[in-house]
Amino acid sequence: MNVPLGILIAGSGVSCLVVLYLIGRRNERLIRRDWELLLTPKGEKVYGAIEDRVRTEIDMADLSFEHALVYRQLGTTEEALRLLDVGYRVIEK
């Protein structure tokens, strides 16, 4: 039984669209559930605390990188590398 190539390609395209639609619906439900959990008063407090911590750590990493650039421009390569290491450890944490 030979199926024309055009029908085979069209069938594959339609089946891919169906799979993508089903995956999208599944992810949408999970995301909606997560946001509903976060939007409770307790969830908002937890989210705020996590956001504050991440912002603080990013600010610390940025500061260490800025200082490393200054030290590099001044010719103190070892101190610049030490500050970069501190910034990387903050990001890793």
C-alpha positions as MATLAB code, in Angstrom:
seq = 'MNVPLGILIAGSGVSCLVVLYLIGRRNERLIRRDWELLLTPKGEKVYGAIEDRVRTEIDMADLSFEHALVYRQLGTTEEALRLLDVGYRVIEK';
ca = [
       0.000    0.000    0.000;
       1.635    3.181   -1.210;
       0.587    6.393    0.487;
       1.252    9.573   -1.516;
       4.028   11.696   -0.036;
       1.786   14.779    0.297;
      -0.756   12.894    2.419;
       2.015   11.463    4.591;
       3.508   14.922    5.197;
       0.090   16.469    5.907;
      -0.767   13.666    8.337;
       2.551   14.118   10.129;
       1.985   17.861   10.383;
      -1.515   17.450   11.800;
      -0.389   14.871   14.351;
       2.490   17.148   15.455;
       0.054   20.027   15.946;
      -2.216   17.814   18.068;
       0.714   16.733   20.253;
       1.920   20.326   20.679;
      -1.597   21.447   21.606;
      -1.912   18.719   24.240;
       1.518   19.502   25.708;
       0.643   23.202   25.824;
      -2.626   22.526   27.649;
      -0.836   20.357   30.189;
       1.806   22.985   30.889;
      -0.830   25.716   31.152;
      -2.648   23.795   33.891;
       0.568   23.271   35.851;
       1.514   26.935   35.555;
      -1.963   28.076   36.607;
      -1.810   25.764   39.628;
       1.624   27.089   40.594;
       0.471   30.714   40.360;
      -2.616   29.991   42.426;
      -0.339   28.506   45.079;
       1.958   31.526   44.961;
      -0.844   34.053   45.135;
      -2.017   32.979   48.557;
      -0.889   35.377   51.311;
       1.677   32.852   52.509;
       2.845   32.212   48.945;
       3.237   35.941   48.323;
       5.447   36.257   51.404;
       7.596   33.325   50.294;
       7.845   34.707   46.762;
       8.798   38.163   48.098;
      11.501   36.703   50.337;
      12.973   34.666   47.478;
      12.862   37.675   45.154;
      14.629   39.887   47.716;
      17.323   37.294   48.284;
      17.970   36.804   44.567;
      18.117   40.570   43.959;
      20.579   40.994   46.838;
      22.819   38.206   45.551;
      22.754   39.628   42.015;
      23.655   43.056   43.370;
      26.562   41.554   45.309;
      27.825   39.725   42.229;
      27.539   42.909   40.127;
      29.460   44.868   42.740;
      32.264   42.316   42.832;
      32.510   42.361   39.018;
      32.619   46.165   38.955;
      35.388   46.191   41.552;
      37.271   43.505   39.619;
      37.198   45.677   36.505;
      38.551   48.648   38.466;
      41.371   46.561   39.949;
      42.213   45.160   36.518;
      42.414   48.668   35.073;
      44.703   49.668   37.933;
      46.975   46.726   37.136;
      46.190   44.540   40.167;
      45.299   41.348   38.324;
      45.445   39.065   41.376;
      42.911   41.176   43.303;
      40.686   41.362   40.224;
      40.728   37.570   39.926;
      39.933   37.202   43.618;
      36.923   39.502   43.257;
      35.728   37.617   40.186;
      35.984   34.396   42.173;
      33.840   35.934   44.912;
      31.252   36.981   42.308;
      31.194   33.492   40.785;
      30.706   31.912   44.219;
      27.759   34.234   44.896;
      26.163   33.250   41.586;
      26.862   29.560   42.217;
      25.249   29.767   45.648;
];
